Amino acid sequence: MKTKLIKPFKSIMNTLPMMIGIILLLGLVKEYITFDRIGDAFTQNAFLDTGIGALLGSIFAGNSMNSYIIARELQTIGISLFAITAFLVSWVTVGILQAPLEADIFGKRFAILRNIYSGLLSMAVAFVTVAIWRLF
């Protein structure tokens, strides 16, 4: 019984410094980058904005509970639904800043492929979502 508890505890203790660093880095990024600055990154091109939204969402990774508030704020500053959808899907599925920790735990290949596929799928989901939304 003791050995079953020791191995996970050691794993958590080994990754704890990296987790703390990631949390601090995310806090700094979120503190100094405002919605207005995010809005300046977007153009009025649906394809380009979808890619930008997916990239920014990948960097600013967060939880889905905040996504409704973020979506509303992005919408009020004039960001397209393509970009907002890609941003939010990649916000919860891709994690560029967390990738080193994920690579350490699950392996480098897995972390890279999962983030690439999640980023690409976030853009596909954005196009499908907006296409369906416009039907109704």
Order of alpha helices (4+ residues) and beta strands (2+ residues): alpha-alpha-alpha-alpha-alpha-alpha-alpha
